[in-house]
Amino acid sequence: MPTRAAFATQLLRDAADFFRSVAEQNPTLADQMGESARFYDAAAGWLDEDPVAEIPTTVAAPPASAGEP
């Protein structure tokens, strides 16, 4: 029997597949559906990596590119 985390991971991956399918069938929604699919894939990866890890509430700013003030 799968764990709850494994079940949730599969649900997230299935949702990502659904969004990709919608994107293929509706080019006008492709960008939005692709973004959703990437998020759901990332969330599934987080669960695979560490199912009990906390989600950070802040996001660090990306490093400035060379030559930018």
Secondary structure by P-SEA (a helix, b strand, c coil): cccaaaaaaaaaaaaaaaaaaaaaacccaaaaaaaaaaaaaaaaaaaaacccccccccccccccccccc
